[in-house]
Amino acid sequence: LLDENRALVRAGFQTLENSTNAGWNALKKLCGIEGGIETWHAGFTFGPRINAAGRIGRPDAALDLFLTDLPSTADQQARFLDAANRERQTIEKEIVQEAIEEIEKTFDPDKDFGLVIAREGWHIGVIGIVASRLVRRYGRPVAVIGMDGETGRGSCRSIDAFNLLDGLNACSASLKQFGGHAMAAGLDIENKNLAAFKEQFNAFAAEQLKEADLRPVLKIDRAIGLSEVSSALMDGLKRAGPFGQDNPEPVWAVCGVTVDDSRILKEKHLKLALSDGSIHLDAIGFNMAEKLPAGPVDVAFTLQENTWNGRTTLQLNLKDIRPAE
C-alpha cells in the first residue's frame, strides 16, 4: 500500500463510505459498520464474509449481493454470507484444534522445524487460515493438507526466516505440483508420498532454521503514555493510511497501566478498561481471552476508532499484553 496503490485504496474506501449500492449497505448494516472504512474492516468484518462464500458456500452469492437493486434480496444475501462465515469459523476452529492435538503428540522444538499435518476430510477452503494460525502458535513454517482418498491438497504458510518456495522445491520429487511465493504456497500430493514429504520438508527447514531464533518478535514503533492517545494522534494516523503491505500500521506501547475492568466476549475476545490514574481508555484483544491479566500491565496496540450507536471513541486494538515489568 504505497504510492498509487495507497491512493487507490483510500479512494475506494471513500467510495464505499458514500455508496448507495443496496448490497453494500445491507452488508455494512449487518457488520455494524459506522463511520469511516479502514483496512481492518476489510480484514476482519466485511472481507471475511465476502470470502466465506467462495470458501465453503456459493462463490456467486457475493456477486449476487452486489448486483441486486432490491433491499430485501440484499438483506437475504448478506445474511447468507454471514451464515457462511460463521460456518467457516466453526470448521476452522475444529481443524485447528485437531491439528494442535496431532502436533502436540510428537512435537519437539529442537527437532521439528517444518511442520506438515494432514488428515482425511479437512476442508480445503479453510486450511490456509489454519496454517496461518499454526505458524503464529509454533513459529515455524507449516503445511496443512486436506486428504481426499489417494490425493490431497495443501496450503502452506511461513515465517520471515524461511522461503517456502525453496522448501517446496527441495521436496519437489514428493509433490504432484506446487506454487506460490516465499510466505504462502499451495500444493497437491499423493497419499503414498506424504511420509516422504514430511521428512524432506522438516530436513530442509532444519538446515535453514537450526541456528535461528524462532521466538516471535513484536516490533514496537514507540512507547507512549495514555495521555498521548488522542484524537490528534488518530487524525495523523488517518493521513498516513490506509495501512497494509509495506505500509504497516504503527504499533504503540503503554507500560504500567492498571486494568479497571475486564470481560470475555464470545468466549475468545478480551475487552479491557485501562487506566493510568487519570486517563481511561477501552481496549479490545481479539482471540486473546487466555491472556486475561492480573495487576498492572504493559500493552502493545494499534489505535482505532470505535463507533457504536452514533458515538465514536478511541479504542486500543491489542497486539500483546504482559504483566508490567
Phi, psi and omega in degrees: 000067177235157173054232185293332177299315179298318180295320181294318180293318178299315179297323178296317178297319179296324176295318178297321181298331184250012185289144174255008180299128185298319181294315179297316180296324177293318180292319179298318178296315181297323181280351182071030181278121175233150178079205185288157178262132178235170182297330180291335172297316180296321183283330192231353180240279184281329180302307180300327180290319177296316181293328185300329181300319180280336182286315187225354184240228179256115179302330182286350181296321178292321177297315180300324180302315186274348179270338186285147174257356186264118180304322181294318177293320179298317178299318180296315180293322178296320178294324177298315179296321179296318178295320178297322180292321177295320177296318177301317179297319179295312179299314180301315181299318180295317181292318178302314181296316179296320180294317179297316179300320180291316181296317185294341180297326187229359189297128175231109185299342179273351182235333186260105184250337174230119187261128174238123182228131185220149176202147177295131172089357177296134186289119184290347178286344183238357186292336175294318178294319178300315179301319179298319180293323179290324176299316179295327182284317188254347179066033181221155174296143187225139169241123178247126188237128173264116182272144176223086184073239185272355180230163179213157176236134186233155171239137183240142174227153188227184175244166185301329186277000186224125177272113184298318183296322175299319180296317181289325175300323179293339182251013190302330181296338182262359185245145175288314176197160178200163178186163180148216179215191190299328187254341182212139182205167175231160182207157169240140184214151172268146184304324183294341181259003186297313182298319179295319179298315178304314182292316182293317181297316180293321181295317179293318179297322179298319178301320185278330193244355187302325181264001183275149172274109187267007176292136180295142181239129174251114183274128180261130179283323179194141171272131182226173173262160179301331180294340179274351176278101191219171176295330177295319177296318180297319179297320178296320178295322179298322180290332181278342182271184001292150182261154179172209183306124179070359172227068189290147177289134180301139176252123182255163175226140172234130186247145172071032178267158180261155178258106180284330181204148178215142179217154173255125180253133177052030175066008183215342183256147183252121178249124184234152166247116185252150182210146171252013181108332179232325178259137180233127181221149176273152177220147177232131176242102183288131181058036181237024184301329182287351182260023179306118191270165172226134179081184178300148185225158165255137180231143171250139188201161162254160185254136179217163173264138178242116181254124181216126181054040177080000181249128182252127178229161175279143181219138176275124176264101190293137173254333175194162180210143180212161172300140183299136178273000000 
